[in-house]
């Protein structure tokens, strides 16, 4: 039996903070088990939050400055986390950091996650694994999603794993292969619409629930070409800004009606992709706390929708990125060809060690 202790971090596209999870993994009898020992979400400093919102428009110099600034923020946040929870630093095998995605355009072989791993290592005196996507992109893959290897090895009891984050993604087995792809936007759009009404987000989906579905808007969203594409496929903020928001903004209806219509759109797109009958569907990600959205997903499928513990809802992605780091240290595949469309399975992640 082999045991590992890893700190995993995740910063999602919805900018709701930096997730940090201290996790333990055991490999015994060809099977993995895990435990999330401690976990927290750290709110971004206001100046970093503002910069991340506009980073896609920055020049190269300012983006590289933010790359270092975010790395320092992650490193200091981890140090505070280790101190607060009295974690024995000598027992930590590594830090595994997703970083924050700025560009994701696999069609032109481009993906960029910032949060310099060298800075994190210099501040924490621990090995840091980061930059998980670029090897897969170099092998002509999508570089995303990365979570499915964790779904396959840590959550195999569920037929479908669906993450309701800034963007919804799905993972499942088909013909003895793991299949996964991004489904549609979720919190990126929900949060932006809610902010137009003075709220950070739509708590419990109450704003959307008060609205009315606009059938024409719903029809136009459901007809987007992305939904007709076969996998592998993935979404980035660029697509949402260029393809999605222009449709929503073209409709002269109330924000609550836009929210209600968009929630129905999410529910329809998810139900379209969990179509195997009598299946169990594990939900995770911040959107799982949107009870109205979950109700609409349930209303659009006959499958069993499973809501796990709050710890799994909040920190499943940080947990799995911690796991990706362990696979990297073990020189084992952590990115699947069947998921990304790359020319082969691969081992993603750069290792920084400052001592």
C-alpha positions in Angstrom: 0.0 0.0 0.0 1.3 3.5 -0.9 0.0 6.7 0.7 0.4 10.2 -0.5 -0.5 13.7 0.9 -1.1 16.5 -1.5 -2.4 20.0 -1.5 -4.5 20.6 -4.6 -5.7 24.1 -5.8 -8.3 25.1 -8.3 -9.3 28.5 -9.7 -12.4 28.3 -11.9 -13.6 30.5 -14.7 -16.4 31.9 -12.5 -13.8 33.7 -10.3 -15.4 32.6 -7.0 -12.1 32.2 -5.3 -9.1 29.8 -4.9 -10.1 26.3 -3.7 -7.4 24.7 -1.6 -7.7 21.0 -0.4 -5.3 19.0 1.6 -5.9 15.4 0.5 -4.7 11.9 1.2 -4.6 9.1 -1.3 -3.9 5.4 -0.9 -3.2 2.9 -3.6 -3.9 -0.7 -2.5 -4.9 -3.8 -4.4 -4.9 -1.9 -7.7 -7.5 0.6 -6.4 -7.3 4.2 -5.3 -9.1 5.7 -2.2 -9.0 9.3 -1.0 -9.8 11.6 1.9 -10.2 15.4 1.9 -8.5 16.2 5.2 -9.0 20.0 5.2 -10.3 22.4 2.6 -11.1 26.1 2.2 -11.9 28.7 -0.5 -9.8 31.9 -0.4 -11.4 35.0 -1.9 -9.2 36.7 -4.4 -7.8 40.1 -3.4 -9.8 42.8 -5.1 -6.9 44.0 -7.3 -6.2 40.4 -8.5 -9.9 39.8 -9.1 -10.1 42.9 -11.3 -7.0 41.9 -13.2 -8.2 38.3 -13.8 -11.5 39.7 -15.2 -9.6 41.7 -17.9 -6.6 39.4 -18.3 -7.7 38.2 -21.7 -7.2 41.8 -23.0 -3.8 42.4 -21.4 -0.6 42.9 -23.3 2.1 40.3 -22.9 4.1 42.1 -20.2 1.1 42.8 -18.0 -0.1 39.2 -18.3 3.3 37.9 -17.2 3.3 40.2 -14.3 -0.1 38.8 -13.3 1.2 35.3 -13.8 3.8 36.0 -11.1 1.4 38.0 -8.9 -1.1 35.1 -8.9 1.6 32.6 -8.2 2.6 34.6 -5.2 -1.0 34.8 -4.0 -1.4 31.1 -4.4 1.8 30.4 -2.5 1.0 32.7 0.4 -2.5 31.4 0.6 -1.2 27.8 0.9 1.2 28.9 3.6 -1.7 30.5 5.5 -3.7 27.3 5.0 -0.9 25.0 6.3 -0.5 27.2 9.4 -4.3 27.6 10.1 -4.9 23.8 9.9 -1.6 22.9 11.6 -0.6 20.6 8.7 2.8 19.0 9.0 4.7 20.4 6.1 7.1 17.4 6.1 4.3 15.1 5.3 3.2 17.0 2.1 4.5 15.2 -1.0 3.7 18.1 -3.4 1.4 21.0 -4.3 -0.7 20.4 -7.4 -2.0 23.7 -8.9 -4.4 24.1 -11.8 -3.7 27.8 -12.0 -6.3 30.1 -13.7 -7.2 29.7 -17.4 -6.9 32.9 -19.4 -6.8 31.6 -23.0 -8.3 28.3 -24.2 -8.4 27.9 -28.0 -7.4 24.3 -28.8 -8.4 24.8 -32.4 -5.2 27.0 -32.8 -3.2 24.9 -30.3 -3.4 27.5 -27.5 -4.1 27.2 -23.8 -2.8 29.3 -21.0 -3.1 28.9 -17.2 -1.4 31.5 -15.1 -0.2 31.3 -11.5 3.6 30.7 -11.7 4.5 27.4 -10.2 8.1 28.6 -9.6 6.8 31.4 -7.4 4.5 29.0 -5.4 7.5 26.6 -4.8 9.8 29.4 -3.8 7.3 30.6 -1.2 6.2 27.2 0.2 9.5 25.3 -0.1 7.5 22.4 -1.6 7.5 20.7 -5.0 4.8 22.2 -7.2 3.2 20.6 -10.2 1.3 22.8 -12.6 0.7 23.5 -16.3 -1.3 20.3 -16.9 -2.8 21.1 -20.2 -0.1 22.1 -22.6 1.4 18.6 -23.3 -2.0 17.4 -24.5 -2.4 20.5 -26.7 1.0 19.8 -28.2 -0.3 16.3 -29.0 -3.3 17.9 -30.9 -5.7 17.3 -28.0 -8.2 19.7 -26.5 -6.2 20.0 -23.3 -9.5 19.6 -21.5 -11.3 18.3 -19.5 -8.7 16.9 -17.1 -11.0 15.8 -14.3 -12.2 12.6 -16.1 -9.2 10.5 -15.0 -10.1 11.3 -11.4 -13.8 10.5 -12.1 -12.7 7.1 -13.6 -10.3 6.1 -10.7 -12.0 7.8 -7.7 -15.7 8.0 -8.5 -16.3 4.9 -10.7 -19.5 4.0 -8.9 -21.4 6.7 -10.8 -22.4 6.3 -14.4 -22.1 10.0 -15.0 -20.1 12.7 -13.3 -21.3 16.3 -14.1 -19.6 19.4 -12.8 -21.6 22.6 -12.6 -18.8 25.2 -12.5 -18.2 28.2 -14.6 -18.7 25.7 -17.5 -20.5 22.4 -17.1 -18.6 19.3 -18.1 -19.4 15.6 -18.1 -17.5 12.3 -17.8 -18.7 8.7 -18.3 -17.6 5.3 -19.6 -18.5 4.2 -23.1 -17.3 1.0 -24.7 -14.6 0.7 -22.0 -13.3 4.2 -22.7 -13.6 7.3 -20.6 -15.5 10.0 -22.6 -15.8 13.6 -21.4 -16.4 17.1 -22.8 -17.7 20.5 -21.8 -21.5 20.7 -22.1 -22.4 24.4 -21.8 -21.8 27.6 -19.8 -23.2 27.7 -16.3 -22.0 30.0 -13.5 -20.1 32.4 -15.8 -23.4 33.4 -17.4 -25.6 33.1 -14.3 -23.2 35.3 -12.2 -22.8 38.0 -14.9 -26.6 38.3 -15.3 -27.1 38.3 -11.5 -24.5 41.1 -11.1 -26.6 43.2 -13.5 -29.3 43.1 -10.7 -26.8 43.9 -8.0 -26.2 40.4 -6.7 -22.9 38.4 -6.8 -24.8 35.3 -7.9 -28.3 33.9 -8.0 -28.7 32.3 -4.5 -30.7 29.1 -4.8 -31.8 30.3 -8.3 -34.4 32.6 -6.7 -33.9 35.3 -9.4 -34.3 32.9 -12.2 -37.3 31.2 -10.5 -39.1 34.6 -10.6 -38.6 34.9 -14.4 -40.4 33.5 -17.4 -38.9 31.4 -20.2 -38.5 33.3 -23.5 -39.0 30.5 -26.1 -37.2 32.3 -28.9 -34.1 33.0 -26.8 -34.2 29.4 -25.6 -34.5 28.1 -29.2 -31.6 30.3 -30.4 -29.3 29.1 -27.5 -30.1 25.5 -28.1 -29.3 25.9 -31.8 -25.7 27.0 -31.2 -23.3 25.0 -33.5 -21.2 23.8 -30.5 -24.0 21.6 -29.3 -24.1 19.7 -32.6 -20.4 18.9 -32.6 -19.2 15.5 -31.6 -16.6 15.1 -28.8 -13.8 15.7 -28.1 -14.8 19.3 -27.6 -14.2 22.0 -24.9 -15.3 25.6 -24.2 -13.4 28.7 -23.1 -14.4 32.2 -22.0 -13.6 33.4 -25.5 -16.5 31.3 -27.0 -18.9 32.5 -24.3 -18.0 36.2 -24.9 -18.1 35.9 -28.7 -20.9 33.4 -29.3 -23.1 33.2 -26.3 -23.5 36.6 -24.7 -24.3 38.4 -28.0 -27.4 36.2 -28.3 -28.6 36.9 -24.8 -27.8 40.6 -25.1 -29.8 40.9 -28.3 -33.0 40.2 -26.5 -34.9 43.1 -24.9 -36.3 41.2 -22.0 -35.8 41.4 -18.2 -32.8 40.0 -16.5 -34.9 37.6 -14.6 -36.4 36.3 -17.8 -32.9 35.8 -19.2 -31.9 33.9 -16.1 -35.0 31.7 -16.2 -34.4 31.0 -19.9 -30.8 30.3 -19.4 -31.4 27.9 -16.5 -33.8 25.9 -18.7 -31.1 25.9 -21.4 -28.6 24.4 -19.0 -31.1 21.7 -17.8 -31.9 20.8 -21.4 -28.3 20.5 -22.5 -27.3 18.4 -19.5 -30.4 16.1 -19.9 -29.4 15.7 -23.6 -26.1 14.2 -22.4 -27.2 11.9 -19.6 -29.4 9.8 -21.8 -28.5 6.3 -20.7 -31.6 5.1 -18.8 -31.6 4.2 -15.1 -28.2 5.8 -14.5 -26.8 7.6 -11.5 -25.6 11.1 -12.1 -23.2 12.7 -9.6 -23.4 16.5 -9.5 -20.6 18.7 -8.1 -19.4 22.3 -8.4 -20.9 25.5 -7.2 -23.9 25.3 -9.4 -25.1 22.3 -7.4 -26.1 24.8 -4.6 -28.5 26.4 -7.1 -31.5 24.4 -6.0 -33.8 25.7 -8.7 -31.2 24.7 -11.4 -31.0 21.2 -9.9 -34.8 20.9 -9.8 -34.9 21.8 -13.5 -32.2 19.2 -14.3 -34.3 16.6 -12.4 -37.4 17.6 -14.2 -35.7 17.0 -17.6 -34.4 13.5 -16.8 -35.6 10.2 -15.3 -32.1 9.4 -14.1 -31.1 9.4 -10.4 -29.5 12.8 -9.6 -27.1 12.4 -6.7 -26.0 15.4 -4.5 -22.9 14.5 -2.5 -21.5 16.1 0.6 -20.8 19.9 0.5 -17.1 19.0 0.7 -17.3 17.0 -2.5 -19.5 19.7 -4.2 -17.0 22.4 -3.3 -13.7 20.7 -3.6 -14.0 17.8 -6.1 -11.9 19.6 -8.7 -9.2 20.6 -6.2 -9.2 17.0 -5.0 -8.8 15.7 -8.5 -6.0 18.1 -9.4 -4.2 16.9 -6.3 -4.7 13.4 -7.7 -3.3 14.5 -11.1 -0.2 15.6 -9.4 0.3 12.2 -7.8 -0.1 10.5 -11.1 2.5 12.9 -12.5 4.9 12.0 -9.7 4.3 8.3 -10.4 4.9 8.8 -14.2 1.4 7.5 -14.9 -1.1 8.7 -17.4 -3.2 11.6 -16.1 -4.7 12.8 -19.4 -6.8 10.5 -21.6 -6.7 10.4 -25.4 -10.3 9.2 -25.4 -11.3 12.4 -23.6 -9.2 15.1 -25.4 -8.7 13.6 -28.8 -4.9 13.8 -28.5 -2.7 11.5 -30.5 -2.0 9.4 -27.4 -2.6 9.2 -23.6 -0.1 11.5 -21.9 1.4 12.6 -18.6 0.8 16.4 -18.1 2.4 18.7 -15.6 5.6 20.7 -15.1 7.5 20.2 -11.8 9.0 23.1 -9.9 11.3 22.5 -7.0 13.1 25.4 -5.3 15.2 23.6 -2.8 
